[in-house]
C-alpha cells in the first residue's frame, strides 16, 4: 500500500529517474540524426526555458517529456528515417542491457534507482512500439517506423 513513507521514492522516481529515462530515449533519436547528417535539437520538458547548452534545451517542466527536432538528413532514405524513429527504443534497450550487465558483474549494486530506471525503460519501449497516433502529426515511434517504411512519410519532431 502506498503511504507517506513512499513519497521520497515517488519524488525520486518522478523527478529524477523518469526524466533520465526520457533523456536516454530522446538521445537515441538525436544520435541517429547526427549519424545521418542532420542537425538535431534535443529538448527536455515544457514551459519556460531554464537553460541551453548548444542545441540541448531544458525547460521548467523537464520531467514531462523530451523531444528531438531536426533538419533534413543527408542522402535521405526510408531506412535511415526508420532507424531515427527507432533510435529511442534502441537506446532504451541498450541502457537496460548495460545496467543489468553492470549489476550482474557486481560493478553496480542492486539498488531501487536501477530497478526504476529499467522499469521506466521497458515502459518507454512498450509504449513507443505501439503503432498509435498521439495527435495530429505526432505518431508513436512504432507508427512512425511503419509509416515511413510503407508510405515514405516522414516527421521532423520525435517525442
N, C-alpha and C positions, 0 to 999 in steps of 0.2 A: 504494500500500500504506500502511496506517495504521501510523505509527511514534510513538515518544515525542515527536518534534518536533511532532506534530499535537495533543498534549494541550492546549496553550494554546487552540487553535482549538476543540477539543471542549468544554473548560470554558466558554469564552466563549459558544459556541452553546447549550450545555445550561443554563447558569445565568443568562444574560442575554437572548439573542435569543429562545429558545423561550418563556420566561415573558412577555416583552414581546408576542410574537405572541398568546399565550393571553390576556393582558390586553386587547389590542385586540379579540379575539373576544368576550370577556365584556362589554366596554364597549359593543359593538354591541347585545347583548341589553338591557343596562342603559339605554342611550339611548332605546330604543323603549318600555321600561316607563315611564320618566319621561314621554316624549312622550304616552303614552296614559293618564296619570294614576295610575299605580301607584307604589308605594314599593319601590325595589329595595335589595338588599344584595349588594354585589359582594365576593366572597371569592377571594383568591389562595392556593392551596395547601391543605395539610392539616397536621395536627399542632397543636402548641401555638401559640396566637395570639401573634404578636410585637408587633403594634400595630394600632390602628384610627384612621382619620381619617373621622369621620362614619360613614357606612354602608359604608365600604371597609375590609376586614379583610385583613391579611397574616399568614399562618401560617408556621411554621418551614420547612416543605417547600413553599415558594412556587413552586418550579419544576415541581411535579407537575401542577397543573391550575388552573383558575379556574372559578367558577360565579356565577350570578346567581339569587338567590331574590327573590320579590316578592309583594306583596299584590295583591288584585283591581285590575283596571284600570277606568277609568270607561267607561260605555257599551260594555260588552263586546260583541264580535263576533268571528266566526271569523277574518275577515281581519286584525283587529288582533293576535290571538294568532299568526297565521301570520307576520306581519311581525316580531313579537317573537322568535319562534323562528328566523327567517331573519336576524335582526339581526347575529349574529356573522359569518355568511357575507358579508353586505353590507359590514360594516366591514373584514373581511379583504380583500375585493375592492377597496374604495376605497383601503385602505392600499397595496395593490400598485400601483394606478394613480398614487397620489401619489408613492411612492418612485421608480417608473420615470420619471415625468414630471420630477421634480426632477433625476434623474441625466441624463436626455435633454437637459434645458435647461442642463446644466453648473452647476447650483446646488449639487448634492451630487456628490461624487466617486464613481467606480466603486470600491466597497470590498466586501470579503468580508462585513462586517456586513450591508449592504443585500441582498446576494445571499442570505445565510442567512435574513434576515427575509422576503424574498419567497418563498423556498423553503418555509419553515415555514407561511407564509400560504396558499400553494397546497395544502400538505398538510392544513391545517385545513379549507379549503373542500372538498376532495375527500372527506375522511372525514366531515365534517358533512353532506354531501349524501347519503351512503349511507343508505337507509331501513332502519336496523337498530336493534335493542334492545341496549343495553349492560348491561341488568339490569332488574329489576322497576321500572316507572315511571321508567326512565332511557333514553328514546329518543334517537337522534341528532337533530340539528336537522331533517334532511330527513324523518325518520319523524314528528317532532312536527308539522311543517307538514302533511304528508299526513293524519295522524290528526285534526288539528283541522279541516281543510277538509272531509274526508269524513265524520267522525263527530261533530265538535264536542267531542271530548275534549281537555281542557287539562291542562297540568302547571305546577307552580309553582316548579320549580328547573330551571335550564338549565345544562348544562356546556358 
